[in-house]
Amino acid sequence: TVNDKLLRDCTANSDLTKNDHTIYQLLELVFNQVAVKNPKEYANFENGKTFLNHPWKFGFTERDCPDVGGGKRLYPGIQKSVRFIEGPGGRNYNNPSLIIDAKKAAFHEDIPLIEKAKALINDDLSRKLSDIAVRRLHHGMKDLWFYTKHTGYESDHQIAGIAEFTAAEMTFETPNGKTVSIMDYFEAKYHIRLNYPNAPLVRVRERGRNNSYPMELGWLRPMQRVTISQQTPDQVHKTTRSCAVPPGERQDNIVRGARALSLFGSENNPYVENAGLYIYREPVKVHGRLLPPPNIKYQNETAHVKD
């Protein structure tokens, strides 16, 4: 049975080696269930970060999800963790608390691969690209997941790189010994006439061999995080500016994010209720204090620091 004494002994021991982290882990597991059970609505990342795949369903607007360029967009979410604090009771109390803060992060938009490529290099892809442009595409698209459906079903692939050859240039030999270009192959087999035969091909690694696909046949999977190396200085600036919001707006974003994960109170969260837990709707209010300036003590005298 979990009681107050057990909580204090297991989570607030001055000997940190004796603190039991399983209680933290259990609570965090319970609070994560709504997001884990709904992967189409939520994207979970390290350190308790969860982002919303369709933020407009939870009260966020276009202003909260700005386009930062290059087929990338900021999506809101929250970062949550469990901490044990004294709480309103003051000293000698040890209460589990759910710490929530608003977060934003850049994600690759789930758009056609060909549109992603256009956005990255600002080109219509009607002509063959230069080597520099191909390298830029490789840097911006490598390791992204996309799917194709020209075979009649969705098939997932991960981009290994961008080829320097186009669908009009690259050829291969068919089982009957005929040499055909990739452009002609897709038209003959799937009745697909490529609109961008001069666009570079996407290379993927499948079953131990390299395959190449025309960009226009692929669509990016949603909620793929943009890495730091994939952001330009201008995109970093736009991201920083969008994340710097007034305290009142930040508080609203925290509440919206908590509601989206059914953590603003526990009435609509069956996982929290079934675990025998309760989340207060009102956050803990903490009174601020103005601390006196420190004194600097030298060998023979003490100096007072002025405000």
Residue pairs with C-beta under 8 A, 6 or more apart in sequence:
2 23
4 94
7 23
7 84
7 94
7 96
8 94
9 18
10 18
10 19
10 20
10 23
11 19
11 20
11 23
11 24
11 84
11 94
11 96
12 19
12 84
12 94
13 19
23 96
24 82
27 82
27 96
27 98
27 277
28 48
28 80
28 81
28 82
30 271
30 272
30 275
30 277
31 80
31 82
31 98
31 261
31 263
31 271
31 272
32 44
32 48
32 50
33 271
34 42
34 261
34 262
34 263
34 269
34 271
35 41
35 42
35 44
35 50
35 261
36 42
36 44
40 53
41 52
41 53
41 54
41 57
42 50
42 51
42 52
42 53
42 261
43 50
43 51
43 52
43 53
43 77
43 107
43 223
43 225
44 50
45 51
45 225
47 79
47 81
48 79
48 80
48 81
49 77
49 78
49 79
49 103
49 105
50 77
50 78
50 79
50 80
50 261
51 75
51 76
51 77
51 103
51 105
51 107
51 223
52 58
52 60
52 75
52 76
52 77
52 257
52 260
53 75
53 222
53 223
55 64
55 65
55 75
55 76
55 260
56 62
56 65
57 260
58 256
58 257
58 259
58 260
59 256
59 259
60 76
60 253
60 256
64 74
64 76
64 104
64 253
65 73
65 74
65 75
65 76
66 73
66 74
66 238
66 242
67 73
68 74
68 106
68 231
68 235
68 238
68 239
68 242
69 119
69 232
69 234
69 235
69 238
70 119
70 120
70 140
70 232
70 235
71 108
71 109
71 111
71 115
71 116
71 119
71 120
71 220
72 106
72 107
72 108
72 109
72 226
72 230
72 231
72 235
73 106
73 107
73 109
74 104
74 105
74 106
74 107
74 239
74 242
74 243
75 104
75 105
75 106
75 107
75 223
76 102
76 103
76 104
76 253
76 256
76 257
77 102
77 103
77 104
77 105
77 257
78 100
78 101
78 102
78 103
78 254
78 257
78 258
78 260
78 261
79 100
79 101
79 103
80 98
80 99
80 100
80 101
80 261
80 263
81 98
81 99
82 96
82 97
82 98
82 99
83 96
83 97
83 99
84 94
84 95
84 96
84 97
85 94
85 95
85 97
85 284
86 92
86 93
86 94
86 95
87 93
87 95
87 97
87 284
88 284
89 95
97 284
98 263
98 279
100 254
100 257
100 258
100 263
101 254
102 250
102 253
102 254
102 257
103 257
104 239
104 242
104 243
105 225
105 226
106 225
106 226
106 231
106 235
106 239
107 222
107 223
107 224
107 225
107 226
108 116
108 144
108 220
108 224
108 225
108 226
109 116
109 220
110 219
110 220
110 221
110 222
110 223
111 219
111 220
112 215
112 216
112 218
112 219
112 220
113 141
113 146
113 202
113 215
113 216
113 217
113 218
113 219
113 220
114 125
114 196
114 199
114 215
114 216
114 218
116 141
116 220
117 123
117 125
117 137
117 141
117 199
117 200
117 215
118 124
118 125
120 136
120 137
120 140
120 141
121 129
121 133
121 136
121 137
123 129
123 133
125 196
125 198
125 199
125 215
126 196
126 198
127 198
128 166
128 198
129 137
129 199
129 200
131 164
134 162
134 164
134 200
137 162
137 200
138 161
138 162
139 229
139 230
140 230
141 159
141 162
141 202
142 159
142 160
142 161
142 162
143 158
143 159
144 158
144 159
144 220
144 221
144 224
145 156
145 157
145 158
145 159
145 220
145 221
145 224
146 156
146 157
146 159
146 202
146 218
146 219
146 220
146 221
147 154
147 155
147 156
147 157
147 218
147 219
147 221
148 154
148 155
148 157
148 213
148 217
148 218
148 219
149 155
149 219
150 186
150 190
150 192
150 217
151 190
156 221
157 202
157 204
157 206
157 213
157 218
158 204
158 205
159 202
159 203
159 204
160 203
160 204
160 205
160 210
161 203
162 200
162 201
162 202
162 203
163 170
163 200
163 201
163 202
163 203
163 212
164 200
165 200
165 201
165 212
166 197
166 198
166 199
166 200
166 201
167 181
167 182
167 183
167 186
167 194
167 196
167 197
167 199
167 201
167 214
168 181
168 182
168 183
168 197
168 198
169 181
170 181
170 182
170 201
170 212
171 179
171 180
171 181
171 182
172 179
172 180
172 182
172 185
173 179
174 180
174 185
180 188
182 201
182 212
182 214
183 194
183 197
183 214
186 192
186 194
186 214
186 217
187 193
187 194
192 217
194 214
194 216
195 216
196 214
196 215
196 216
197 214
199 214
199 215
199 216
200 215
201 212
201 213
201 214
201 215
202 212
202 213
202 214
202 215
202 218
203 210
203 211
203 212
204 210
204 211
204 212
204 213
205 211
231 239
245 253
255 264
258 264
262 268
262 269
262 272
263 269
263 272
263 279
264 279
264 281
265 279
265 280
265 281
266 272
266 273
266 277
266 278
266 279
267 273
269 279
272 278
272 279
293 304
293 305
293 306
293 307
294 305
295 302
295 303
295 304
295 305
296 302
296 303
296 305
297 303
